[in-house]
Amino acid sequence: MPQMIFVNLPVKDLETTKGFFAKLGYGINPQFSDDSAACLVISDTIFAMLMSEPRFKDFTKKDVADAERTTEVILCLSADSREKVDEIADAALAAGGFPANDPQDMGFMYGRSFQDPDHHIWEVMWMDPAAVEGGAA
């Protein structure tokens, strides 16, 4: 079985955050969701556990970071093409996300970023398969 990742993210308003990611085309696995958490399905092996802040606090003794003021993590997703990068980033901004950083275009690699409603930073990037196989300069 391939290794999976479950990223746990605190959210202020679970329904708002679920609606935001639905507009980007992602689904929720109801088997691992309830009124305090939702399992966002990004791919067959990548999931984000969107947890209300009180629920998230159950898993740590540390303070929950305020992602509007601080950055603890930057999440990066791959895309199949430059066009898909733009499609996802544009959909995120149209769905109520916030700009994060300027686009990065290095020719063989292209990426854009946005902040979700809770200000977590997401990057979407495409890399030319030839650059991956042969190494880019």
N, C-alpha and C positions, 0 to 999 in steps of 0.2 A: 504494500500500500504506500502511495507517495506521502511524504511528510506534509502536514497541513500547518497553517498558522492561523491563530485566533488573536487578533489585536483587540485589546479592551480599551474603549474610549468613553470617558465621561461626557454626558450630554445634559444640557439644561432642560430641554423640552423634547422628550422621546418622540412624540408624534410629529413635531416639526422636522426633526432630523430624519425620521423614516420617510416622510413625504419628500424631503430634499433628495435623498438617494433613490427613491422610486422614480423621480423625474430624470435621473441619470441612467435609468434602465436596470437598476439592481433590485433584487428581490430579498424578501425576508423569509428565513426558515422558521415557521411557527413552532416546530418541535423544540427549539431552544430559545423561545421568546415568551415573555409574559408582560405584565403591565409595568415592569421596572427595567426590562432589558429586551433588546431585539437582536437577533443574529442576522446581520447583513451578509448576504452571499455575494462575494465579488467574483469568485471562480470556484471550480471544483475543489480547490485546495486553499483558498484564501477567504477568510471571514473576518468581519469586524463585529465585536460584541459592543453594541451601543447601549450603554448603561446610564440610567438616571444617576445624577451625582450621588444621592444617598446610597444607591445600590453599589456604585463603584467604590465608595468609601468603605464598604464592608470588606474589600479585598486588600486594603492597605492601612498602615498606621500613619502614613505620611499625609500631608495636606494635598488636596487635589489641586493641580495646577490650573490657573486661570488662563486658558489658551488665547484669550483676547489680549493679554498682557505679556505672556511668556510662551516660549516654545520648548516643549519637552521632546517632541518627536515630529519628524516629517515623513509622511507616508508616500511612497512612490509606486505607481502602477505602470506597467508596460502597456504599450499600444501597438497594434499591427501596422500602423502607418502614420505619417504626419497628419493626414486628414482626420484620422481617428483621435489623435491628440487634440486637435482643434475642436472636433465634435464634442468630446467629453468636457473640455474646459469651457467651451461656449455654453453647453447645457448647464454646467454647474453655476455659471454666472447668471444665466437666465432664470435658474431655479431659486435664486436668492443667496447664492454663495458670494464671497467677497474676493477681490483680486488679492494675490499673494506677492508674486515676484514677476519681473519682466520675462517674456519668453526667452528661451535659450536656444540658439540655432548655431550648431557647430558643423553643419553640413552633413556629417555622418550620424549626428544625433540631434534630436529636436525635442524640446520639452516646454510645457507650460504648467502653471500651478494656480491653485485657488484655495480659499479657505471655506470650509463647510459652515453651517449656521452656528456651530460652537467654536469656530475659529481654529480648528485643527487644520494644518497645512497638508494639502494633497498635491503631489506632482504627478503628471502624466508624461511619459517619455517614450519616444520611438528611437531605435537605433538601427541603422542600415545593417541587414544580416551579413553583408560582405565584410563590414567592419568588425563584426563579432567573430566571424570565422578567421579572418586574416589579420586582425589587429589593426587599429587605426593609428595614424600618426598624430 
